[in-house]
């Protein structure tokens, strides 16, 4: 197994799940190393995502960790077998790692649900809209990173274009649909693009109108990515531009319930489209 100095989000998640299995079996890293005929450093490096692991090794670890969830083991072995580099890897030396982690999360998800308050969802953004957003950064971004961020943002739609693409449900507050990022013409084209995206079979767009008043999580935008099995679900929070990833059962339940509540108060898809068309008429 060759060491990896720059673990991806997927490698880190695989390592974290292997650590959970080990701890669930009540084994220390030293004990796990003994039963697997390796050394403690390999165990800790694997759990940190810095050390490659084969699918066979994952199955052996799961066996010694007394894991009886065959579906979970199959998924973890599949994660270990994944060797293809994603499109986002070309940005690894130009963008913060969390940008790549979000793209990787979207690509491998089985289903995506998100809510946003002030911005259009990343995979829906047009290039002029994305440029206007990044131009507002303080301090100004270096030109190379600026162009990389715009290109990366636009390419995130690829997760929705690929074969077997996930269902993407976006719950967007009316405020995000009204903020004139880049000016009226840019916003008008952006709203038209959202309508185009909403026409796809795997995309659902619903708006929360101003009239909805208070709602749970009203100060927070987040993405809920459903994994191949529920225990691999992930929440991505955006806190002042810094992505944070959550995985605990308590956190997953909390944000899932928030999304359920938001879907109850959001406009239906037809009424959302009517709202967007009305906003376009006034631009």
ABEGO torsion letter per residue (X at the ends): XBBBABBBAAAAAAAAAAAAAAAAAGBBAAAAAAAAGBBAAAAAAAAAGABBBBAAAAAAAAAAAGBABAAAAAAAAAAAABABBBAAAAAAAABBAAAAAAAAAAAABABBBBBBAABBBAAABBAAAAAAAAAABOBBBBAAAAAAAAAAAAAAAAAAABBGBBBBBBBBBAAAAABBBGEAAAAAAAAAAAAAAAABAABBBBBBBAAAEBBBGAABBBBBBBBABAAABBBBBBBGGBBBBBABAAAAAAAAAAAAAAAAABBBAAAAAAAAAAAAAAX
